[in-house]
């Protein structure tokens, strides 16, 4: 039974949420535009290497090729960004496209949880978006791809997974191949969660055994696990002792087979989710990153443990975020790349923070009055 005071607080939360939303969107857009204009003077040149390369390719009108930079430049050229680059407006339009998209996502899927303190982390999402999406980048394309699959992740339709697969396979084929690995991990986690929910333990056991046998065969035939597991070792070989060596992610052990592959993968997953060892460098930026990453990881773990009460829709979003982080644990060479590539998930991280209940503590649901009436809250 809901008393009058609780009803009043819930309905007041709707107004409070609307005000926060309008302020956040308006201020975020205006301040974001100013930051985009001055970012080249505020940040090191390394933040803009990819954008400069894409800008050159767009202006050169390169022919379509499967190279990820060429594909990205070709997309921006088709969208008419060449004149914008010449007039130094590409970054502004790129940021505007990102901010309009995330604002529409927030409008279509408003906050359901009254977590006033979490808005500071929404500001962090905004700032990361300004830095990495306020320029022409592959990350903006990835961000839009995830927004395209968000309705499917929030759907109970049986063929929703097909739409997710089509978008991610297309993106991985033309831009970043590792998204196909994210898709495979996600589909396996989704299937496992459904079998666990239905208590079909034997079926899940045989599926895992089958995948293990296939993995052992592939590893024996092609040495796939050694090649994949040591990718970051080869990538970082020339960076040891450089100015950005502090942010390098090193393997726990040399991957020589399937056993060391999974040991290293799990340890890398923990290292990426909880990068507390970065605190030893006594850097403000690294400390801020550690706080942010640990906070997101804790929210994700709490949501994972509360998955039964979160519903199937939220479960799919939680599993997708986890699948992406698991993919990063395989390949990402440094924490800068982890943060940069994570901006693709901004819409899902917003969902994690403001739409998924993660604890047994009382959290006021922010819904419209009509929704409360449909649920019978106002009649009781």
N, C-alpha and C positions, 0 to 999 in steps of 0.2 A: 504494500500500500504506500502511495506517495502522498505526503502531507502538503499543505498549501505552501509552506515555506520552501520546500524542495522544488515544487512546481515554479514558484516565483523565481528562485535562483536559476533554474534551468532556462526559463524564458528570458531572464535578464542576460544570461550568457549569450543568447542569440544576438542581442543588440550589441553587447560588448565585442563579440566575435566579428560582427559586421564592421564596427568601427575600426578594430585592429586591422582587418583585411584591407579596408579602404586606405588607411594611413600607410600600411606596409606597401601596398601596390603603388600608391602615388609617390611617396617619398623614395621608394626603391627605384622607381623609374627616373625621377629627376636627378637624384644623387648618382645613380648608375651611369647616366649619360655624361655627367661631369667627370666621373672617374675614368670612363672609357677614353675621353679626350686627353687626359693627363697620364694615363697608365704607362705609355712609352717612356716618359721622363721619370716615373716613380719606380719602375721595376727593372731588373736586369734584362739584358738583351735576349737571354736564353728563353724567356717566356714568349718571345715573338718569332722564333726561328721558323716554326711550322707555318705561321700565318704569312710571313714574308715569302716563303717558298710557294705557298698556294696562290698568293697575290700575283707573283711572277708568272705562274702557269696559267692563271685566268687571263691575264693580259696577253700572253703569247698564243691564246686560243689553241691549246694543244688538242690533238686528236684523242679520241677515247681509247683508253688502254686500261688493263687491269691493275696497274700500279695504284696503290691507295691514294697517293697525293694527286695523281692525274685524274682519277675518278672523282675525288672531292672537288678539284678545280673545275672539272667538266660540269658538275652539278651546279656550282656557283656561277659558271659562265652561262648555262642555260637559264638560270634565274635572273640574269641581267646584272650581275655584280661588277662587271668590267667598268662601266662609267662611274660607279660608286667608288671603286678603288682609285681611279684617276683623280677624283674630287675629295679623297680622304674621308669618305662617308661610309665605307664598308663596315668598320667596327661599330658605328652607331646603329646602322640598320641590323647588323647581326645581333647586337644586344637587344634592340627593340623586338626582334623576332622571338628571341628567347624569353624576354620578360612578358610579352603578350601571350605566348604559349603557356607559361607557367601560371600566369594570372587566370587564364581561362580554365586551366586544370583546377586551380583552387576554387574558382567559381562553380565549376561543374561538380567537384567533389569537395565541398566545404569542410572545415575542421569539425570533427565529431567529438573531440575531447577538449575539455576546458583546462588546458595546460598553459597557463599564462607565462610561466618561466621558460617554456620551450621556445618562445618567440625569439629569444636571443640566438638560438641555434638556427632558426629560420634566417636570421640576419647573416649567419655564417654561410648558409647555402647561397644566399643572395650575393655575398662578396665573392665566393668561389666562382659563381656563375658570371659575375662581371669580369673577373680576371681571364677566365678561359673561354667564355662565350661572347665576350665583347670584341671579338676578332674572328676572321674567317678560319675555321678549324674543322678537323674531322669530328671533334667532340660535339659540335652543334648538330651535325648530321646524326650522330649516335643518340643525342638527347631527343631529337624529334622522332627517331625510330622507336625509342622506348615509349614516348607519349602515344605513338600510334598503336602500340600493343597494350597500353594501360587498360582500355576498356575490355580487352580479351582476358587480361589477368584478373579483372574484376567481374568476370562473367562465369556463369555456371553452364553455359552451352557446351555440348560435347565437342563441337568442332572449333572451340576457341583456341585450343592448342595448335590447330592447323594454321590459323592466322599468325599466331606467335612464331611458329616455325618458318613460315614463308618470309616474314619480315627479317628475322634474324639470319636465316640462310642467305638471303639476298645481300644483306649488309656484310656478312662475313665473307661472302664470295668476292665482293667488289672492294671492300675497304679493310676490314680487320678479321682475319681468319679465326682468331680465338673466340669470337662470339658464337661460332658453331659448337665449341666446347662448352661454353656457358649454357647453350640450349640443351646439349646432351645431359649435362649435370642436372639441369632443372627438370627435364622430363623424367630422369631416373628418380630424383627426390620426390617429384609429384607422384609417381607411381608407387614408390616406397611408402609415402605417407598415406596413400589411399589403402594399400594393403595392410598397413599397420592399424589403420582405423577400423578396417573390416576384420582384423585379427586373422588374416590369412598368412600366418607366419611361415608355413611350409612352402607356399608358393614364392614368397619373398626369398626364402633360403635358396631354393633351386635357381631363381633368377640370378642371385648373387654368385652362386657357384658357377653358373653358366658364363657369366661375365668374367669371372676370375680365370676360367679355363681359356676363354678367348684371348684375354689379356696376356696370359702366359705364352700362348702360341704366337701372338703378334710380337711379343718381346723377344722370344727365341728366334723368330724368323727375320725380324728387321731391326732389333735392338732399339725399339721405339722409346721405351721408358728412359734409357740412358740419354738418348738424343733430346727428348723433351725436358727431362729433369735437369739437364745441365745447360739449357739455353741461356739463363741469366749469368752463368759463369763465363761463357764466351762473350756475352754482351758487356760485362763489367771488367773484363780482363785488362783493357787499356785505361780504365778510370781510377784504378787504385793509386792513391797519392795525389789525385787531382783536387781542385778546390771544392767540388761537390761530393767528395768521397764519403762524407759523413752520412749522407742520405742513401747510400748504396745498400741494397738488400743482398746479403750473401747466403748461399745455401748452408744448411746445417751440416750436411755431409755430401760427399761425392756420390752421385746416383749411378749405380752400376747394374741395377736390376729392379725388379718389381718391388722387392722388400724395401730397399733403401729409397725407392721412389715415393712410396706412401709415407714412410717415416719423415722424409724431407718435406713432402707436401703438407702434412699435418702441422709440422713445426713452423713452416712458412705461413700457414694460415693463422696460427696463433701470433706469430710475429707481426703480421700485417694488421690483425684485429686489435692487438694490444702492443703498440710499438713503444713501450715504456723505456726501453734501453736508450732511446734518443734523448732522454732527459739528462744523460751524463754529459752532453755537449754544452749544457748551460746556455741554450739559445731560446729567446722569447718565441720566435716563429715555430721552432720545433716543439716547445712546450705547448703552444696553442694547438698544434697539429695533434699531439698526443692526447690532449683533453678531448678534442673533437672526435678523433677516431675511437677512443675508448668509450665515449658516450654513445656513439652510434652502435658500436659492437654490443654494449650492454643492453641497449634498447632492442637490438635484434635478437639477442639470446633470450631476453625476457618474453618477447613476442613469440619466439619459437617454443618456449615452455608452456605458454598460454595458448597454444595453437588450437586446442580443442574448443575453447570458448570464443575464439576469434572468427570462426566461420571459414568456409572453403575459399572465399574470395581473398580474404586477408592472408590465408595460408599460402596461396599462390604467390602473392607479392613478397612475403617473408622468404619463401624458398627461392624466389628469383634473385633477390638481393644476396642471399647466402651463396647461391650458385655463381654469381658474378665475382664475389670476393674469393671464392674457391678457385676460380679461373685466374684471378690476379696472383694468387699464391703460387701458381705454376710458372708464370712468366715475368711479372713486373720486376725490372732491374733496380728500381729505387722508389723511395716514398713520394717523390715529386710526381712520378708517373702514376702511382697509385691514386693520388689526389686528383690529378688532371683527368684521368680516364673515368674516375668516379662521378664526374659531373654529368655523365650520361644518365645517372640514376637519380637526378635531383627530384623528379616527380615522384619516384618511389620512396625516396628518403622523406619527402614531405608526408607521404601517406603513412610511413612508419611512425613518424613523430606525432602526427595529429589525428590519425584515424584508426589506429590499432590499439585497443586496451591491452596493457602489458602487466597489470598487477591487480591484486584483489582490493586495493584501496579504492575508495569512492572517487570516481571521476565523473563530473557532470557532462552529460551528453549534450552537445550543441546541435540542435536540429530546428527546423522550422516548426511553427506552431501547428501547421497542418499535419506534419509527420508525427508530432506528439499526440494529436487527436486520433490519427490512424492507429497508433500503438495503444490507445486507450489510456494514456498517461493522464490526460486532463479530465477524464471521466471518473477516475478512481479517487 
